Amino acid sequence: MPDLLERTLSEHTADSEGYCRECRDATGVSASWPCVTRELAEQARSMNGAAPDDAPASSTVAGRRRARDLSATAGAEGSGRHQSP
């Protein structure tokens, strides 16, 4: 269902404060962006082959987040400090 996928990607975007525009609960609290729905939609797009073949894993929000987390972990280990999970 490519139309649902594209609609999900276009709706689950960051607002000016870094929260998802769509993921709000009844009290108005919003999920930080990228939300889980956005990450799943990007993963589905890449599995579907909609992303260019030569696009690196870091071209998705989830890929960039993993790269950032790995980089921070490597930096903390190199300095002798450890981050708590």
C-alpha positions, 0 to 999 in steps of 0.5 A: 500500500504505497499510498498509505506509506507515503501518507504516513511519511508525510504526516509524521514530521517534526514540529519546530520543537522536535516532536512528531506532529501526529503522535499526540495523546489525549493530554496533548503530549507528543512523542519525540521525533522521529517517532516509532511510526516514522521509523517503521515507515522508513524501514518499510520503504527501504524494504520495499525497494522504494529507496535508491539502491545506493542509499546508505543505511544512514539515509533513514532517520533510524539509521542516523539515530543508530549511527549517532548512538554508536558514535556516542558509545564509541566516544565514551568508551574511548574516554574511559567513561561509560554511558548508562543505557 
